[in-house]
Amino acid sequence: MLIIRDPTSTSTINDPGIRNLAETRFSQVLGGETYDYNQHGYMIVVEPTDSLRDLEAETCCAISDDPMFEVLEEHECCYEMLFIHNDEGFAITLFIPKHNIDADLLKLCTQYAVPATVK
């Protein structure tokens, strides 16, 4: 998994569609503020070797059994899964490519995802 802990790290995302989406999300979340990890959280780009259990261990979020995400949207380039951890807005966003990813994760995405409303 590729962990993006600040907006400047989005340049390490190889897929241009996911990179653009991550940059957009950071811009929307920050709204002109300075990035603060403890307030704003981080993002993960799921990679082919990542399992559901790996992602659950990293995020401390239920994904496989009784998923607890706030939003799961389908974009042209990927799925976007959002977990908000507290009232201050600390969030973890997962960008899940649509190909070469854990079959159980893709199945979950196709089952629960809704079309993206905001790009």
N, C-alpha and C positions, 0 to 999 in steps of 0.2 A: 504494500500500500504506500502510496505517496502522500505524505502528510504535509499540508500547507499551513504553517503556523503564523504567517503574516502575508500581507498583500504583495510584497516584493517577491515572494516565492512562487507566485503563479507562473513565472517565466519557465519553471522547471516542468510544467505540464506539456507533454508532447502533443496531445490532440488539440488542434486549434479551436474546435468548437467548445470543448470542455474548458480550455484555458480562458476563452472569451467569457463563458458563463461564470466562471470563478471570479474573474476580474469584475464583472458586472455585479455579482453578489457582494463582493467586498465594498464596492462603491456604494451600493444601496444601503448596506448595513452601517457603514461609517458615516454616510451623510455629511461629509466634510470634517468629521472628527478625526483625531489621531487614533490609529489602531492601538488597542489595548487587549492583549491576549485574554486576560482574566475577565474582561467585560464582553468581548466580541466572540471569543471561541476560535475554532479552526475548521479546516476542510480536509477531506480525504478523497483522493482519487483511487478508486478500487482497481487493483491489478489482477492479472490472471491467476496468480497463486494464492490470492486471498480467499479464505473461507468465511462463511457466516460466523463461525466461532471466533476467528481472528478479529473480525470487525466488532463483534460484541465485546471481546476482551479489551480492545483499544478504546471503544466508546463508552463502555459500561451501560449500554442500551440494549434492550430486548429487540432483536431483529427477527429471529427465526420463529420463536414461539410467542404468540400474542404480541405482534409488533407494536411498538409504542412511539412510532414516528409522528411528528406533527403534520408533515406533508410528504407525499411521494408523487412527484410529477414526472411525466414523460416528455422529454425534449427530443429534438431530431437527433442529437449527438449522444444522448445518455439519459439515464434516470437520475433524478435529484431527490435525495432523501434527507429530511431535516429533523434534527432533534434539538429541542430547546431545554436546557438544563435548569434554568432558574429565572426568576422574575426580572433580573437585571439584563437578561438577553443572551447569556452565554449559550452558544449553540455549536453544534457539530453538523456540518453538511457533508454528505457523501455524494460523490459523483460516480455513477455506476455505468461504465460503458455497456453497450448493448451486445457486444460480441466477446468471445473468449474469456468469459467470467464464470465463476462458480454457478453450476446449473440450478442449484437450489435458490441462490440469490436472484438469478434472472427469472425464475418461476414466480418468486414472491413479488418481484417488480411488475411482471405482466399481470399478476392477479390483483394488485392493489393500486397501481399507478393511475393517476388521472392526467388528462392532457394539461400541459403547462399553460398557465394563464398569463404569466409575465415572463418575458425573456430577458 
